[in-house]
Amino acid sequence: MREKNASMIRNALLLGAAGLVGAGIALLLAPQSGVKTRRQLRRRAEDLREDLGECVDNLLEECRAAGGKGLEKGKQATRRLQEDAVKALRASRDQITRRIEQLRHTVSA
């Protein structure tokens, strides 16, 4: 899961960097007026910000879901350990009870 999250973050950063590089190249090579070019760059920056925001939101949602699954698995493991501990304690109690009865029988004989 960590690798997937790291990959998503890396891809989002690469997308942002590519967008900035593309915007810079567009600015340098633009055959249109500066006002029009700045307007286009502003729109592209807003689009990029929205895309990155969606990536972050998706990543957060996946992290929340993974955390919930991990918490549930932890609860299940705790329940199993508790059940195993109770079984082991009952088996020990039964064995001790049998041994006490054996000793009583030996002493009374």
SELODREN-588574 format. One record per residue (C-alpha): residue number from 0; x, y, z. Coordinates in steps of 0.5 Angstrom, whole numbers, plus 500, padded with zeros to 3 digits. Each point is the difference from the previous one (the first is absolute). Layout:
N
<site><lumti>NUM</lumti><px>X</px><py>Y</py><pz>Z</pz></site>
...
//
This chain:
109
<site><lumti>0</lumti><px>500</px><py>500</py><pz>500</pz></site>
<site><lumti>1</lumti><px>506</px><py>505</py><pz>502</pz></site>
<site><lumti>2</lumti><px>503</px><py>499</py><pz>493</pz></site>
<site><lumti>3</lumti><px>493</px><py>501</py><pz>496</pz></site>
<site><lumti>4</lumti><px>499</px><py>506</py><pz>505</pz></site>
<site><lumti>5</lumti><px>508</px><py>503</py><pz>498</pz></site>
<site><lumti>6</lumti><px>498</px><py>498</py><pz>493</pz></site>
<site><lumti>7</lumti><px>494</px><py>505</py><pz>500</pz></site>
<site><lumti>8</lumti><px>504</px><py>505</py><pz>503</pz></site>
<site><lumti>9</lumti><px>506</px><py>500</py><pz>495</pz></site>
<site><lumti>10</lumti><px>495</px><py>500</py><pz>494</pz></site>
<site><lumti>11</lumti><px>496</px><py>506</py><pz>503</pz></site>
<site><lumti>12</lumti><px>507</px><py>503</py><pz>501</pz></site>
<site><lumti>13</lumti><px>502</px><py>498</py><pz>493</pz></site>
<site><lumti>14</lumti><px>494</px><py>503</py><pz>497</pz></site>
<site><lumti>15</lumti><px>501</px><py>506</py><pz>504</pz></site>
<site><lumti>16</lumti><px>507</px><py>501</py><pz>498</pz></site>
<site><lumti>17</lumti><px>498</px><py>498</py><pz>492</pz></site>
<site><lumti>18</lumti><px>494</px><py>505</py><pz>501</pz></site>
<site><lumti>19</lumti><px>505</px><py>506</py><pz>502</pz></site>
<site><lumti>20</lumti><px>505</px><py>498</py><pz>495</pz></site>
<site><lumti>21</lumti><px>495</px><py>500</py><pz>494</pz></site>
<site><lumti>22</lumti><px>497</px><py>507</py><pz>503</pz></site>
<site><lumti>23</lumti><px>507</px><py>503</py><pz>500</pz></site>
<site><lumti>24</lumti><px>502</px><py>497</py><pz>493</pz></site>
<site><lumti>25</lumti><px>493</px><py>503</py><pz>497</pz></site>
<site><lumti>26</lumti><px>501</px><py>507</py><pz>503</pz></site>
<site><lumti>27</lumti><px>507</px><py>500</py><pz>497</pz></site>
<site><lumti>28</lumti><px>497</px><py>497</py><pz>493</pz></site>
<site><lumti>29</lumti><px>494</px><py>504</py><pz>500</pz></site>
<site><lumti>30</lumti><px>498</px><py>503</py><pz>494</pz></site>
<site><lumti>31</lumti><px>494</px><py>504</py><pz>503</pz></site>
<site><lumti>32</lumti><px>500</px><py>506</py><pz>505</pz></site>
<site><lumti>33</lumti><px>502</px><py>500</py><pz>507</pz></site>
<site><lumti>34</lumti><px>493</px><py>501</py><pz>503</pz></site>
<site><lumti>35</lumti><px>498</px><py>494</py><pz>496</pz></site>
<site><lumti>36</lumti><px>506</px><py>496</py><pz>502</pz></site>
<site><lumti>37</lumti><px>499</px><py>501</py><pz>507</pz></site>
<site><lumti>38</lumti><px>493</px><py>499</py><pz>500</pz></site>
<site><lumti>39</lumti><px>501</px><py>493</py><pz>497</pz></site>
<site><lumti>40</lumti><px>505</px><py>499</py><pz>505</pz></site>
<site><lumti>41</lumti><px>496</px><py>502</py><pz>506</pz></site>
<site><lumti>42</lumti><px>494</px><py>495</py><pz>497</pz></site>
<site><lumti>43</lumti><px>506</px><py>494</py><pz>499</pz></site>
<site><lumti>44</lumti><px>502</px><py>502</py><pz>507</pz></site>
<site><lumti>45</lumti><px>493</px><py>499</py><pz>503</pz></site>
<site><lumti>46</lumti><px>499</px><py>494</py><pz>496</pz></site>
<site><lumti>47</lumti><px>506</px><py>497</py><pz>503</pz></site>
<site><lumti>48</lumti><px>498</px><py>502</py><pz>507</pz></site>
<site><lumti>49</lumti><px>494</px><py>497</py><pz>500</pz></site>
<site><lumti>50</lumti><px>503</px><py>493</py><pz>497</pz></site>
<site><lumti>51</lumti><px>505</px><py>500</py><pz>506</pz></site>
<site><lumti>52</lumti><px>494</px><py>502</py><pz>505</pz></site>
<site><lumti>53</lumti><px>496</px><py>494</py><pz>497</pz></site>
<site><lumti>54</lumti><px>507</px><py>495</py><pz>500</pz></site>
<site><lumti>55</lumti><px>501</px><py>502</py><pz>507</pz></site>
<site><lumti>56</lumti><px>492</px><py>499</py><pz>502</pz></site>
<site><lumti>57</lumti><px>501</px><py>493</py><pz>497</pz></site>
<site><lumti>58</lumti><px>506</px><py>499</py><pz>504</pz></site>
<site><lumti>59</lumti><px>497</px><py>502</py><pz>506</pz></site>
<site><lumti>60</lumti><px>494</px><py>496</py><pz>499</pz></site>
<site><lumti>61</lumti><px>504</px><py>494</py><pz>499</pz></site>
<site><lumti>62</lumti><px>504</px><py>501</py><pz>506</pz></site>
<site><lumti>63</lumti><px>494</px><py>500</py><pz>504</pz></site>
<site><lumti>64</lumti><px>497</px><py>494</py><pz>497</pz></site>
<site><lumti>65</lumti><px>507</px><py>496</py><pz>501</pz></site>
<site><lumti>66</lumti><px>500</px><py>503</py><pz>507</pz></site>
<site><lumti>67</lumti><px>493</px><py>497</py><pz>502</pz></site>
<site><lumti>68</lumti><px>502</px><py>493</py><pz>497</pz></site>
<site><lumti>69</lumti><px>506</px><py>500</py><pz>504</pz></site>
<site><lumti>70</lumti><px>496</px><py>502</py><pz>506</pz></site>
<site><lumti>71</lumti><px>495</px><py>494</py><pz>499</pz></site>
<site><lumti>72</lumti><px>505</px><py>495</py><pz>499</pz></site>
<site><lumti>73</lumti><px>503</px><py>502</py><pz>506</pz></site>
<site><lumti>74</lumti><px>494</px><py>499</py><pz>504</pz></site>
<site><lumti>75</lumti><px>499</px><py>494</py><pz>497</pz></site>
<site><lumti>76</lumti><px>507</px><py>497</py><pz>502</pz></site>
<site><lumti>77</lumti><px>499</px><py>503</py><pz>507</pz></site>
<site><lumti>78</lumti><px>493</px><py>496</py><pz>500</pz></site>
<site><lumti>79</lumti><px>504</px><py>494</py><pz>498</pz></site>
<site><lumti>80</lumti><px>506</px><py>501</py><pz>505</pz></site>
<site><lumti>81</lumti><px>495</px><py>501</py><pz>505</pz></site>
<site><lumti>82</lumti><px>496</px><py>493</py><pz>498</pz></site>
<site><lumti>83</lumti><px>506</px><py>496</py><pz>500</pz></site>
<site><lumti>84</lumti><px>503</px><py>503</py><pz>507</pz></site>
<site><lumti>85</lumti><px>493</px><py>498</py><pz>503</pz></site>
<site><lumti>86</lumti><px>500</px><py>493</py><pz>497</pz></site>
<site><lumti>87</lumti><px>508</px><py>499</py><pz>503</pz></site>
<site><lumti>88</lumti><px>498</px><py>503</py><pz>507</pz></site>
<site><lumti>89</lumti><px>494</px><py>495</py><pz>500</pz></site>
<site><lumti>90</lumti><px>504</px><py>494</py><pz>498</pz></site>
<site><lumti>91</lumti><px>505</px><py>502</py><pz>505</pz></site>
<site><lumti>92</lumti><px>495</px><py>500</py><pz>505</pz></site>
<site><lumti>93</lumti><px>497</px><py>494</py><pz>498</pz></site>
<site><lumti>94</lumti><px>507</px><py>497</py><pz>500</pz></site>
<site><lumti>95</lumti><px>501</px><py>503</py><pz>507</pz></site>
<site><lumti>96</lumti><px>493</px><py>497</py><pz>503</pz></site>
<site><lumti>97</lumti><px>502</px><py>493</py><pz>497</pz></site>
<site><lumti>98</lumti><px>507</px><py>500</py><pz>504</pz></site>
<site><lumti>99</lumti><px>497</px><py>503</py><pz>506</pz></site>
<site><lumti>100</lumti><px>495</px><py>494</py><pz>500</pz></site>
<site><lumti>101</lumti><px>505</px><py>495</py><pz>499</pz></site>
<site><lumti>102</lumti><px>504</px><py>503</py><pz>506</pz></site>
<site><lumti>103</lumti><px>494</px><py>500</py><pz>504</pz></site>
<site><lumti>104</lumti><px>499</px><py>492</py><pz>498</pz></site>
<site><lumti>105</lumti><px>507</px><py>499</py><pz>501</pz></site>
<site><lumti>106</lumti><px>500</px><py>503</py><pz>507</pz></site>
<site><lumti>107</lumti><px>494</px><py>497</py><pz>503</pz></site>
<site><lumti>108</lumti><px>502</px><py>493</py><pz>497</pz></site>
//
